[in-house]
Amino acid sequence: MTLYRKIRNYLKERKRYKKRLARLQKCGDFQILEIEGVKVARGMGLNLGHIFEGDGILILEEIFRDEEYNFDMGAAAVVIDIGMNIGLAALYFAAHGDVGAVYGFEPFKPTFEQAKFNFKINAPIAGKIHPFAYGLGREDKSLVLEYYPRSPGKMSTVKSFDEIHPSRKYETRKETVQIKNAANDIRAIIERHKDKNILIKCDTEGSEKEIFECLDAEGVLHAIDMIIVEYHFSYDVVLQDILKRNNFVFFKQKIISLDTGDFGILRAVRKAGRICE
């Protein structure tokens, strides 16, 4: 690489960092420090690493500025975080006083390692978080998929890479990921916490359809109290039918319509409540 290109790349990265820093400042009072060579934002009682990489700042905005996962059951709860990504939502939930445990599932190893780093630098609450380096779906399987380091928050295990990133500018690499039957894992968590309320957070870039079809078919949803799911590819239609069959009321927020279908959020609560005192 020529000196000119090195300087140009440095200036581009510097400009990108300043833009992300400005976005961070709109999310709260954060200080920037460095831990083990990683830039970390400290604020709200948390240390948040890797947010200046990939689409980390966008994820932080959704969780801490827009408060997409803000909830209050008023009772002890356990959170199942499907699509854990770099662990920001898991930390947000673990910091919640009513949350006793968070179970996180992330199939892409590089992203999972970033989440592990974030848990390590948040020792006071990290003990609540139980991370698993695999994804959930309809059945146990192993897949070789394209991984895009520039956007780990938009990786899918069910859609082709070009469907998710039709205009990517950078190179991808192959990653082997493991998927396990969603009903088996979630049923085991429910059995372990029979006296707690269960919240499912799901953001999986398309596999939400097969995950909830699996939970529906296996009769697992009757033991879930609250659901927050980000839907893609107009899968809200399928998900709404599943929620209705399983006695949930829901609130839909359509965020945008894309060439690939509608994208938005469904927030659902069981009718009449199963809230454990």
Residue pairs with C-beta under 8 A, 6 or more apart in sequence:
1 9
17 52
20 51
20 52
20 57
21 32
21 52
23 57
23 61
24 30
24 41
24 51
24 57
24 60
26 61
26 65
27 60
27 61
27 64
27 65
28 43
28 44
28 64
28 65
29 43
30 41
30 42
30 43
30 44
30 48
31 41
31 42
31 43
32 39
32 40
32 41
32 42
33 39
33 40
33 42
34 40
35 47
35 49
35 121
36 117
38 49
38 50
38 117
39 49
39 51
39 52
40 47
40 48
40 49
40 121
41 47
41 48
41 49
41 51
41 60
42 48
44 64
44 95
45 95
46 91
46 92
46 95
46 122
47 118
47 121
47 122
48 60
48 88
48 91
48 118
49 86
49 114
49 117
49 118
49 121
50 56
50 86
50 114
50 117
50 118
51 57
51 59
51 60
51 86
51 88
53 114
53 149
54 149
54 150
54 151
54 152
54 153
55 150
55 151
55 152
55 153
55 154
56 86
56 88
56 153
58 153
59 85
59 86
59 88
59 89
59 153
60 88
62 68
63 69
63 88
63 89
63 92
64 88
64 92
68 228
68 265
69 89
69 92
69 93
69 201
69 228
71 199
71 226
71 228
72 98
73 98
73 197
73 199
73 225
73 226
73 275
74 98
74 275
75 98
75 197
75 275
75 276
75 277
76 98
76 100
76 195
76 196
76 197
76 276
77 96
77 98
77 99
77 100
77 196
77 197
77 198
77 199
77 225
78 99
78 100
78 101
78 102
78 103
78 189
78 193
78 196
78 197
78 198
78 199
79 90
79 93
79 99
79 101
79 102
79 103
79 199
79 200
79 201
80 102
80 103
80 105
80 186
80 189
80 198
80 199
80 200
80 201
81 89
81 90
81 93
81 102
81 103
81 104
81 105
81 201
82 105
82 135
82 136
82 182
82 200
82 201
82 202
82 203
82 204
82 211
83 105
83 106
83 135
83 201
83 202
83 203
83 204
83 205
84 90
84 104
84 105
84 106
84 112
84 115
84 131
85 106
85 111
85 115
85 152
85 153
85 203
86 111
86 114
86 115
86 118
86 152
86 153
87 104
87 114
87 115
87 116
87 118
87 119
87 129
87 131
88 118
89 201
89 203
90 102
90 104
90 115
90 119
90 129
90 131
91 118
91 119
91 122
91 125
91 129
93 99
93 102
93 199
93 201
94 102
94 122
94 125
94 126
94 128
94 129
95 125
99 128
100 128
100 193
100 196
101 128
101 129
101 130
101 193
101 196
102 128
102 129
102 130
103 130
103 132
103 189
104 115
104 129
104 130
104 131
104 132
105 131
105 132
105 134
105 135
105 136
105 185
106 112
106 115
106 131
106 132
106 133
106 134
106 135
107 133
107 134
107 135
107 157
107 177
107 178
107 179
108 145
108 147
108 152
108 155
108 175
108 177
109 133
109 175
109 177
110 147
110 149
110 152
110 175
111 152
111 155
112 131
112 133
114 152
115 131
116 131
119 126
119 129
119 131
120 126
132 185
133 178
134 177
134 178
134 179
134 180
135 157
135 177
135 178
135 179
135 180
135 204
135 207
136 179
136 180
136 181
136 182
136 185
136 186
136 204
136 207
136 211
136 214
137 157
137 158
137 179
137 180
137 181
137 182
137 207
137 210
137 211
137 214
138 181
138 182
138 210
138 211
138 213
138 214
139 179
139 181
140 178
140 179
140 180
140 181
141 178
141 179
142 176
142 177
142 178
142 179
143 157
143 176
143 177
143 178
143 179
144 174
144 175
144 176
144 177
145 155
145 157
145 161
145 174
145 175
145 176
145 177
146 161
146 172
146 173
146 174
146 175
147 155
147 172
147 173
147 174
147 175
148 154
148 155
148 161
148 165
148 168
148 170
148 172
149 170
149 173
150 168
150 169
150 170
151 165
151 168
154 164
154 165
154 205
155 164
155 205
156 163
156 164
156 204
156 205
156 206
156 207
157 177
157 179
157 204
157 205
157 206
157 207
158 206
158 207
158 209
158 210
159 205
159 206
159 233
161 172
163 260
164 205
164 206
181 214
182 211
182 214
182 215
182 220
183 214
183 215
183 217
183 218
183 220
186 200
186 215
186 220
187 218
187 220
189 198
190 198
190 220
190 223
190 224
195 276
196 276
197 225
197 226
197 274
197 275
197 276
198 223
198 224
198 225
198 226
199 224
199 225
199 226
199 227
199 228
200 224
200 226
200 227
200 228
200 229
201 228
201 229
202 208
202 211
202 212
202 227
202 228
202 229
202 230
203 229
203 230
204 211
205 232
206 232
206 233
206 235
208 229
208 230
208 231
208 232
208 235
208 239
209 233
209 235
209 238
209 239
212 221
212 229
212 238
212 239
212 242
213 238
213 242
215 221
215 224
215 242
216 242
216 245
216 246
221 242
221 246
221 248
222 246
222 247
223 274
224 246
224 270
225 269
225 270
225 273
225 274
225 275
226 267
226 268
226 269
226 270
227 243
227 248
227 250
227 266
227 267
227 268
227 269
228 265
228 266
228 267
228 268
229 239
229 265
229 266
229 268
230 263
230 264
230 265
231 239
231 262
231 263
231 264
231 265
231 266
232 260
232 261
232 263
233 260
233 261
233 262
233 263
234 261
234 262
235 261
236 252
236 254
236 262
236 264
236 266
239 266
240 250
240 252
240 266
243 250
243 266
243 268
247 270
247 271
247 272
248 268
248 269
248 270
248 271
249 268
249 269
249 270
249 271
250 266
250 267
250 268
250 269
251 266
251 267
251 268
252 264
252 265
252 266
253 264
253 265
253 266
253 267
254 262
254 263
254 264
255 263
255 264
255 265
256 262
256 263
256 264
257 263
